[in-house]
Amino acid sequence: MHIAFRADASLQIGTGHVMRCLTLADALRERGAHCTFVCRPHQGHLLALIAQRGHLGLGLPELQEGAKPNRNGTAHAHWLGADWTTDAQNTQQALSAHQGGQPVDWLVVDHYALDVRWEEALCQQAKRIMVIDDLADRPHACDLLLDQNWYGDKNDSRYDHLIPPPTNRLLGPRYALLNTAYSQLRALLPQRDGIVRRVLVFMGGSDPTNQTATVIKAMMVPNLQELALDVVIGVNHPDPTSIAVLVGERPHTVLHRNLPNLAGLMARADLMVGAGGSTTWERMSLGLPSLVIGVADNQLPTNQALHSGGYVHFLGHMKEVTISQIVAAVRQALDFPELLKQQSQLMQQLVPATGVAFVCSLILAKG
């Protein structure tokens, strides 16, 4: 089976879309599928990583300097780097050349700037189309839609007006695309005791506003310096040198860069301070209590819902979160281990870490 992915990474977009597609592609390859990625080489793209993971990456034409994308009616149109018709034509040409004019079995689309118009334009290049979305803010034309987020009572109805009834829907964190390392570690981890000794910090693969530095500074206050601290930054972090300096100034602190996944560090940690993106489901699958900071507007609704449900402690949008608030939240976590223990159990009930296996089985069965 031949499966193509249309997803991008950049300093603005972040790395989460490509990373979760890579997780799915790795699992499909283990089951005999051939996977190809179609990406536009924005600044901060991950085509090299795609190749390192053993998948073919087809780079779309680079935009001419100074070119501006047309507004296409989607909230994230500017992420595409071109108007949707140009992107559709580029993708058609790339897939047709690669496939010798034959359609792929599945085209997986994970891009906030693409909607029903682009998907209908690509229907001749794919026997079936799968859309991965988080926003429910635009219509789609697809055979399968996956949204791994959680919105409480509203979860199952969010796409009622955006996709036709026959579309197969996978809605909620039970379908989260997690690396198999998480399910393997989950089976080995003892129940957490709620006592905080080690804290993990990861603010996303790009962290363009350097929230990592803000969190480290919060962890430098005297009565928090005895906690062990693991700090992770991604390949697109804007200022790794400043982070290395801060890490060197704090005792019991280790800096990690460009890790393939966070499963091992999450298993060791007792508390995480992190962004509200795709790592949400990774840490929840391992029952890791978390203080969450929204680093993008689209992260707010689901994290507000998770906060209301008692699954995470959501501090708010990064523009509103201060060092003193982070300090207060960490101190509260230290003071209420029983609360963290209960939260850990709730998390794992919501995210069973079996999503990628289920999605793979469904794709291959319909192939």
C-alpha positions as CSV (number, residue, x, y, z in Angstrom):
1,M,0.0,0.0,0.0
2,H,1.2,3.5,-0.9
3,I,0.4,6.3,1.5
4,A,1.2,10.0,1.0
5,F,1.3,12.7,3.7
6,R,0.8,16.4,3.1
7,A,2.1,18.2,6.2
8,D,4.4,21.1,6.9
9,A,6.8,22.2,9.7
10,S,8.2,25.7,10.1
11,L,9.3,28.2,12.7
12,Q,5.7,29.5,12.7
13,I,3.8,26.2,12.3
14,G,5.9,24.2,14.7
15,T,6.8,20.6,14.3
16,G,3.8,18.8,15.7
17,H,1.9,18.1,12.5
18,V,4.9,16.4,10.8
19,M,5.9,14.6,14.0
20,R,2.5,12.9,14.5
21,C,2.4,12.0,10.8
22,L,5.8,10.5,11.2
23,T,4.5,8.4,14.1
24,L,1.7,7.1,11.9
25,A,4.0,6.5,8.9
26,D,6.5,4.6,11.1
27,A,3.7,2.3,12.3
28,L,2.3,1.8,8.8
29,R,5.7,0.9,7.5
30,E,6.0,-1.8,10.2
31,R,2.9,-3.2,8.6
32,G,4.3,-3.2,5.1
33,A,3.1,0.2,3.7
34,H,5.3,2.6,1.7
35,C,5.0,6.2,3.0
36,T,5.9,9.4,1.2
37,F,5.8,13.0,2.6
38,V,5.0,16.1,0.5
39,C,6.2,19.2,2.3
40,R,7.0,22.8,1.4
41,P,10.5,23.7,2.5
42,H,9.6,26.6,4.8
43,Q,12.3,27.8,7.2
44,G,12.4,25.2,9.9
45,H,11.1,22.3,7.7
46,L,11.8,18.7,8.7
47,L,12.6,17.0,5.3
48,A,16.0,15.9,6.7
49,L,14.3,14.2,9.7
50,I,11.8,12.5,7.4
51,A,14.7,11.1,5.4
52,Q,16.5,10.0,8.6
53,R,13.4,8.1,9.6
54,G,13.6,6.2,6.3
55,H,10.7,7.9,4.4
56,L,10.8,9.6,1.1
57,G,10.2,13.4,1.3
58,L,9.1,15.3,-1.8
59,G,9.8,19.0,-1.4
60,L,7.4,21.4,-3.1
61,P,8.8,24.3,-5.1
62,E,10.3,27.0,-2.9
63,L,8.5,30.3,-3.0
64,Q,10.0,33.3,-4.7
65,E,11.4,35.8,-2.3
66,G,8.8,38.4,-1.4
67,A,5.9,36.3,-2.6
68,K,2.8,36.6,-0.5
69,P,0.1,33.9,-0.2
70,N,-3.4,34.8,-1.1
71,R,-6.0,34.7,1.6
72,N,-8.0,31.6,1.0
73,G,-10.7,31.9,3.6
74,T,-9.1,29.7,6.3
75,A,-7.8,31.2,9.5
76,H,-4.4,29.7,8.9
77,A,-4.1,30.5,5.2
78,H,-0.7,32.2,5.8
79,W,0.8,29.0,7.0
80,L,0.7,27.5,3.6
81,G,3.1,29.8,1.9
82,A,1.1,29.8,-1.3
83,D,-2.6,30.1,-2.4
84,W,-4.4,26.7,-2.1
85,T,-4.8,26.3,-5.9
86,T,-1.0,26.6,-6.4
87,D,-0.4,24.2,-3.5
88,A,-2.9,21.7,-4.9
89,Q,-1.2,21.9,-8.4
90,N,2.3,21.5,-6.8
91,T,1.1,18.5,-4.8
92,Q,-0.6,16.9,-7.8
93,Q,2.5,17.2,-9.9
94,A,4.8,15.8,-7.1
95,L,2.5,12.8,-6.5
96,S,1.9,12.1,-10.2
97,A,5.6,12.2,-11.0
98,H,6.4,9.9,-8.0
99,Q,3.5,7.5,-8.7
100,G,3.9,7.4,-12.5
101,G,0.4,8.8,-12.8
102,Q,-1.2,6.2,-10.5
103,P,-3.1,7.3,-7.4
104,V,-1.8,6.6,-3.9
105,D,-4.0,4.4,-1.8
106,W,-4.3,7.0,0.9
107,L,-3.5,10.7,1.1
108,V,-3.2,11.9,4.7
109,V,-3.7,15.7,5.0
110,D,-2.5,17.4,8.2
111,H,-2.6,21.1,7.6
112,Y,-4.7,23.9,9.1
113,A,-4.6,25.9,5.8
114,L,-6.2,23.2,3.7
115,D,-9.9,22.5,3.4
116,V,-12.6,20.9,1.2
117,R,-11.5,22.7,-2.0
118,W,-7.9,21.4,-1.8
119,E,-9.1,17.9,-0.9
120,E,-11.6,17.8,-3.8
121,A,-8.8,19.0,-6.2
122,L,-6.6,16.0,-5.1
123,C,-9.2,13.3,-5.3
124,Q,-7.8,12.0,-8.6
125,Q,-4.4,11.5,-6.9
126,A,-5.7,9.3,-4.1
127,K,-8.1,6.5,-3.8
128,R,-9.0,7.7,-0.3
129,I,-8.3,10.8,1.8
130,M,-7.7,11.1,5.5
131,V,-7.7,14.4,7.3
132,I,-6.1,15.0,10.6
133,D,-7.5,18.2,12.2
134,D,-7.7,19.9,15.6
135,L,-9.7,23.0,14.9
136,A,-13.1,22.1,13.4
137,D,-13.1,25.5,11.7
138,R,-13.5,24.5,8.0
139,P,-15.3,21.9,5.9
140,H,-13.6,18.8,4.6
141,A,-14.1,16.2,1.8
142,C,-12.5,13.0,3.1
143,D,-13.2,9.3,3.8
144,L,-11.7,9.4,7.4
145,L,-11.3,12.3,9.8
146,L,-9.2,12.1,13.0
147,D,-9.3,14.8,15.7
148,Q,-7.5,13.6,18.8
149,N,-8.5,16.5,21.0
150,W,-11.0,16.6,23.8
151,Y,-13.8,19.1,24.4
152,G,-16.0,17.4,27.0
153,D,-19.6,17.1,26.0
154,K,-19.1,18.9,22.7
155,N,-16.5,16.4,21.5
156,D,-18.7,14.1,19.3
157,S,-20.6,16.9,17.5
158,R,-17.9,19.4,16.5
159,Y,-17.8,18.2,12.8
160,D,-21.5,17.7,12.3
161,H,-21.7,20.8,10.0
162,L,-18.3,20.3,8.4
163,I,-18.2,16.8,6.9
164,P,-21.0,14.6,5.4
165,P,-22.5,11.9,7.6
166,P,-20.9,8.9,5.8
167,T,-17.4,10.1,6.8
168,N,-15.7,7.9,9.3
169,R,-14.9,10.0,12.4
170,L,-12.2,9.2,15.0
171,L,-12.8,11.8,17.7
172,G,-11.0,12.1,21.0
173,P,-7.7,11.2,22.7
174,R,-8.3,7.4,22.5
175,Y,-7.2,7.8,18.9
176,A,-4.1,10.0,19.6
177,L,-1.2,9.2,17.4
178,L,1.5,8.3,20.0
179,N,4.9,6.7,19.4
180,T,4.8,3.0,20.4
181,A,7.4,3.9,23.1
182,Y,4.5,5.4,25.2
183,S,2.4,2.3,25.2
184,Q,5.4,0.1,26.0
185,L,6.5,2.3,28.9
186,R,2.9,2.7,30.1
187,A,2.8,-1.1,30.7
188,L,5.9,-1.0,32.8
189,L,5.4,2.1,34.9
190,P,4.2,1.7,38.5
191,Q,1.4,4.0,39.7
192,R,2.7,7.5,40.4
193,D,2.8,8.6,44.1
194,G,2.2,12.3,43.4
195,I,5.5,13.4,45.1
196,V,7.4,15.8,42.9
197,R,11.2,15.3,42.7
198,R,11.9,15.8,39.0
199,V,10.4,18.2,36.6
200,L,10.4,18.1,32.8
201,V,10.2,21.3,30.7
202,F,9.3,21.2,27.0
203,M,7.6,24.1,25.3
204,G,7.3,22.7,21.8
205,G,9.5,21.9,18.9
206,S,10.1,25.5,17.9
207,D,9.1,27.7,20.9
208,P,9.5,31.0,18.9
209,T,8.9,33.2,21.9
210,N,11.3,31.3,24.1
211,Q,8.9,30.3,26.8
212,T,11.5,27.7,27.9
213,A,13.6,30.5,29.3
214,T,10.7,31.8,31.3
215,V,10.0,28.5,32.9
216,I,13.7,27.9,33.8
217,K,13.8,31.3,35.5
218,A,10.8,30.4,37.5
219,M,12.5,27.1,38.6
220,M,15.5,29.1,39.9
221,V,13.7,30.5,42.9
222,P,15.4,29.3,46.1
223,N,12.9,26.7,47.4
224,L,12.5,25.1,43.9
225,Q,16.2,24.8,43.1
226,E,16.5,21.4,44.8
227,L,14.2,19.9,42.3
228,A,15.9,18.0,39.4
229,L,15.0,19.6,36.1
230,D,15.2,18.2,32.6
231,V,14.9,20.8,29.9
232,V,14.2,19.8,26.3
233,I,14.5,22.1,23.2
234,G,13.8,21.2,19.6
235,V,15.7,21.7,16.4
236,N,13.9,24.9,15.7
237,H,14.4,26.6,19.0
238,P,15.3,30.3,18.4
239,D,18.1,30.7,21.0
240,P,19.6,27.5,22.2
241,T,22.7,29.3,23.5
242,S,20.7,31.3,26.0
243,I,19.0,28.2,27.2
244,A,22.4,26.4,27.7
245,V,23.5,29.4,29.8
246,L,20.5,29.3,32.0
247,V,20.8,25.5,32.4
248,G,24.4,26.0,33.5
249,E,23.4,28.5,36.1
250,R,20.8,26.2,37.8
251,P,21.9,23.2,39.9
252,H,20.4,19.7,39.2
253,T,19.5,20.7,35.6
254,V,20.2,18.9,32.3
255,L,19.6,20.1,28.8
256,H,18.4,17.7,26.1
257,R,18.2,18.6,22.4
258,N,16.5,17.1,19.4
259,L,15.3,13.9,21.0
260,P,13.3,11.4,18.9
261,N,10.6,11.3,21.6
262,L,10.1,12.3,25.2
263,A,8.8,9.0,26.5
264,G,11.9,8.2,28.6
265,L,12.0,11.6,30.2
266,M,8.3,11.6,30.9
267,A,8.5,8.3,32.6
268,R,11.3,9.7,34.9
269,A,9.5,12.9,35.7
270,D,7.0,13.6,38.4
271,L,5.7,16.9,36.9
272,M,5.9,18.5,33.5
273,V,5.7,22.2,32.5
274,G,4.8,22.2,28.9
275,A,3.0,23.7,25.9
276,G,-0.6,22.8,25.1
277,G,0.1,21.0,21.8
278,S,0.4,17.4,20.7
279,T,2.6,16.4,23.7
280,T,-0.5,16.8,25.8
281,W,-1.6,13.3,24.9
282,E,1.9,11.8,25.3
283,R,2.2,13.0,28.9
284,M,-1.4,12.0,29.7
285,S,-0.8,8.5,28.3
286,L,1.9,8.1,31.0
287,G,-0.1,9.8,33.7
288,L,2.4,12.7,34.1
289,P,0.7,15.6,35.9
290,S,1.2,18.8,34.0
291,L,1.2,22.6,34.2
292,V,0.2,23.7,30.7
293,I,0.9,27.0,29.0
294,G,-0.8,27.8,25.7
295,V,1.7,28.9,23.1
296,A,-0.9,29.4,20.3
297,D,-4.5,30.6,20.3
298,N,-5.7,27.3,18.9
299,Q,-4.4,25.5,22.0
300,L,-6.7,27.3,24.4
301,P,-10.2,25.6,23.9
302,T,-9.1,22.0,24.5
303,N,-6.8,22.9,27.4
304,Q,-9.5,24.9,29.0
305,A,-11.8,21.9,28.7
306,L,-9.1,19.6,30.1
307,H,-8.5,22.0,33.0
308,S,-12.3,22.0,33.8
309,G,-12.3,18.2,33.7
310,G,-9.5,18.0,36.2
311,Y,-7.0,16.5,33.8
312,V,-4.4,19.3,33.7
313,H,-3.6,22.6,35.4
314,F,-3.9,25.1,32.6
315,L,-2.1,28.4,33.4
316,G,-3.4,30.2,30.4
317,H,-2.0,31.9,27.3
318,M,1.7,32.6,27.3
319,K,1.1,36.3,27.0
320,E,-0.7,36.2,30.3
321,V,1.4,33.7,32.3
322,T,4.1,35.3,34.6
323,I,7.1,33.8,36.3
324,S,5.3,34.2,39.7
325,Q,2.3,32.3,38.5
326,I,4.5,29.4,37.4
327,V,6.3,29.4,40.7
328,A,3.0,29.4,42.6
329,A,1.7,26.5,40.5
330,V,4.8,24.4,41.1
331,R,4.6,25.1,44.8
332,Q,0.9,24.0,44.8
333,A,1.9,20.8,43.1
334,L,4.5,20.1,45.7
335,D,2.0,20.7,48.5
336,F,-0.8,18.4,47.2
337,P,0.7,15.0,46.1
338,E,-2.6,13.2,46.6
339,L,-4.2,15.6,44.0
340,L,-1.5,14.8,41.5
341,K,-1.9,11.1,42.1
342,Q,-5.6,11.3,41.3
343,Q,-4.9,13.5,38.3
344,S,-2.5,10.9,37.0
345,Q,-5.1,8.2,37.1
346,L,-7.7,10.3,35.4
347,M,-5.2,11.1,32.6
348,Q,-4.5,7.5,31.7
349,Q,-8.2,6.7,31.6
350,L,-8.7,9.3,29.0
351,V,-5.6,8.4,26.8
352,P,-5.1,4.7,26.5
353,A,-2.1,5.0,24.1
354,T,-3.6,2.5,21.6
355,G,-4.6,5.1,19.0
356,V,-1.9,4.6,16.4
357,A,-2.5,0.8,16.2
358,F,-6.2,1.3,15.8
359,V,-5.8,3.9,13.1
360,C,-3.3,1.8,11.2
361,S,-5.6,-1.2,11.3
362,L,-8.5,0.9,9.9
363,I,-6.4,2.4,7.1
364,L,-5.0,-1.0,6.0
365,A,-8.4,-2.7,6.3
366,K,-10.0,-0.1,3.9
367,G,-7.1,-0.2,1.5
